[in-house]
Amino acid sequence: MSVAPGRSLTRRRGRTVALSVAGAVLAIIALAAVAPGLLATHDPLLTDVRAALQPPSAAHWFGTDQSGRDVYSRVVFGAGRSVGIGLLATGLALVIGVVAGSLTAVAPRLVDTVAMRIVDVLLAFPEFLVALLVVAVLGPGPTNVALAVTIAAVPVYIRLARAQTRTLAAAEYVEAARISGVPAALVHVRHVLPGVLGAVSVLATIGVGTSILAAAGLSFLGLGPTEPTPEWGLMLSAGRNLLLQAPWVAVFPGLAITATVVSVSVVGRTLRARTEERGA
């Protein structure tokens, strides 16, 4: 059943607008993460008890928290830690997943079966629950949170990398390269690995948002950075008991998390849709 041209055009325009807005949000988040001093208006660690819990104003755009610290500046400085953990975890998971998935695809059948059963077990649980269990074993802290989120995300990339490796390895041009006498390792690096990385990278774009959300969730539970570190999940946790008295303390870090995750998801899903359209 074909889609009407007008509806298709409207859909494309909607995607373009959503992608533009998402790109603008991510550009601001990236600037805050790389150079927070350019956007912040106050020292994020400076306390002033006399200015505690002030509502948003010209002096404090997002108000102040219970210690009198500027919430806006803390949100800006928190971008580096919150987004950084998500990017680091996703990057490590992607590398580990591609390597492990590619090796599993060409491994003996017994090894492949055992590895895939382990992956299936891990995929049966939500990523956040797996990350929570890992932190419970390793202990709290920013490093352990990043490691936990990485371990929780790896199974998805292993499965996709394995499937892509098997599909590409059976392609005619890859078979032709083998027949021509090119070493198997070189064939994999030149012809298989780029395709695997392309497919997994699209998934990783969406996975960044999931990793950021998982890291923020662990910080919210008190398993990540500790006070007075500006980090979105920790700030959200600190303001959860002030929702009636001073909602801005929790609302703005929560909006930062939401805007980042939604924007990353929009970009990732758009890339995936375009990749599927090219492959159709």
N, C-alpha and C positions, 0 to 999 in steps of 0.2 A: 504493500500500500504506500503510495508516494505522498510526500508532504507537500502541501500547497506552497507555491513560491513565496507568497506574501508571508505566510507563517514562518517559513524557513528564514526569510530575510529578517523578520522581527526577532527570531531566536538568535541569529548571528549578531544583530545589533545589541541585544540584551547581554550576550556574552562579552561583547567588546566593552560595553559600559561597565559591567561587573569586573572585568579584568583590569580596566583602567583604574577604577576605584581601589581595587585590591592592591594593584601595583603602587599606587600613591601611598596607601597605608603602610605597605611593607618598606617603601623607601624612607618614610619617616621613622619607622621602627629601626631600620638599619642604621640610620644616622644617629639615633639615640643610643644604639648599642656600640657603635664605633667611636662616636665623639659626643658623649652626653653633655660635656661642658658647654657645647654650642647651643644646646636647647634648655638646659636647666637654669633656673633663676636663683636657686639657693643651694647651700651646702646640704646634701641629703642626710648628713649625720648630725647637723647642728640642732641642738635641742633648746627650747625656750618654754619653760613651764607656764609662763605668763600668757603665752599665745596658744596654749593647748586647745584642741578641738574647735578652732575657728572655722566657720563655714567658708566656702569659696568666695574669693574677693579679688580686687585688683592686686593686692599685695601677695595673696596666696591663691593661685588660680584654681587649685583643687582642694583648698582648705589645708588644715593642719591636723596631725594625729594627736594621740594622747600625750605625747612628749613634746608637742609644739613643733615638730619637724614638718617641713613643707612636703605635702603629699605629691604635688606635681613633680618636683625635683626627684623624689624617691621613685616615682613611676618611671621617669626618664632614665635614671641610673640603674633601675632594676631590669631594663630591657636587655642590657648586655649579659647579665647572668641568666635570666630566664630563657632568652632566645639562644644564648651561647650553649647552654646545656642541651637544648633540643637539637641544635645543629650538630654538636659534637656527637651526641648519641646516635643520631641518624646517619652521620658520616661513617662512624665506626661500624654500625649495624650493616650498612650497605657494603662496605669492604669485606667484612666477615661473611656476610650472606652470599656475595658473589663468589668468593673463593670457595667456601664450603659447598655451596650449591653446584658449582662447576665440577668440583672434585667428586661430589656424590653422584653426579650424572654419569661419570665415566668409571666409577668404582665398581668392584664386583657386586653381584646381585645381593649377597648377604649384607654387605656393608650398607648398600643403598637402602635396603629394606629396614634395617635397624635404625639408620639415621632418620628415615622418613617417619617411622613410628614415633621416635622421640619428638620430632617436629610436630606431628599431629597432636601429641599429648599437650605440648606447649601452646599450640594454636587453639586448643579446646578451652583455654582460660583467657579472660580479658587481659590485654597487655598491662593494664594498671595493676591487676592482682598479681601477675608474675613479678612486676617490678617491686611491688610491696613485699612479696615474699623474699626477694633477693636482698632488699634493704634490711629486712628483719634478720637475715643471716649475717650480712656483712657489717651492719651497724649504720647509724645515721651519718650524714655528712654530704657535702656537695659532690665529692668525687664518687662516693658510693651510689648516690642518686643517679649520676650520669652513667655509671656502669650498670646499674639496675635497669634503667630505661633502655640501654643498648641491648642487654641480654633479652629483654622482653620483646624488642622489635626484630631481632635477628631471624626468628623462624619464618616470618613472612618473606623475607628476602631470600632465604635459602630455598624455599619452595619455588618461588618465581624464577630464580636463577637456574635451578635444576631443570625446570620445565623449558625455559628458553634455550638452555644449552642443548638439551636433547632435540628440540625442534630444529635449531640452526645446524646442529651436527649432521642432520639428515638431509640438509638442503643440497641441491644439485651442484652449486658452485663450490661448496665445501668438499663434496665428494670428488669433484674434478681436481681440486687442489691436492687432495690426498693421492689420487691416481697419478698426478704429474710428478710425484716423488717429493713433495714438500713435507718436511718432518711434522709429525702430529702436533707437537707442542707449538710450532710456528703457525700451523693452520689454525689452532685454537686461538692464539693471540691475535692473529691478523683478521680472521674471518668470523669467529664465534664470539669472542669476548666483547668486541664493540657492540654487537647486537644485544648481548646480555646486559651490558652496562646501560644501553639506551632504554631498554624496557624497565630495568630496576630503578633507574634514575627518575623516571616519571612517577613510579610508586613512592620513591623516597621524598619527592616534593610534597606529596600529601602526608607522608609519614612524619615530616617535620612538625606539623601542627599537632599530631597525636603525641609526639615526644615532648613538645612544650607543655601540653596539657597534663601529661603524666608527671613531668618534673614539678610543675606547679602544684599538682595534687599531693605529691609526696612532701613538698615544702609546707603546704597547708597543714599537713598532719604533724609537722614539727620534725621531719626526718631529713630535711635539707639544711640550707644555711641557717644560722642563728642570728638573733638580734645583735646589733642594730643594722645588719646587712640589708640593703634595699633589694628585695626580690619579690616578684609579684605574688607568688603563692604564700610567702611568709607575711606579706602585707595584708593579703586577704584574710589570713588567719587571725592576725592581730586586730582586724576591724570587725570580725564577725560578731563580737559581743557589743558593738557600738552602733548596730544598724538602726536602732530607734533614736539614739541620742545624736549620733554623728555618722550618718550613712555614707558620706563621701570618703571616709577612711577606707572602706572596703569596696565601694562602688567603682572607683576609678581604676584600681588595680585589676578588678574583675573585668571592666570594660577593655582594658589593655590586653588581657589574656584572650578575651572573646574576639576582639578586632584582629589580633594577630593570627589566631587559629583559623578564623573564618577566611581571612585574606589568603593565607597559605593554602587552604583547601580549595578556594576558588581558582587560584593559579594552577594548582596541581590537577584539578579536575578538567580545567580547560586544556591543559597540555595533554592529558590522557585522551580527551575527546578528539583533539586534533590528530593525535597519533593513531587512534582507531580509524578515523576518517581516511587517513593516508593509506592505512593498511587494508581498507575495505576495497 
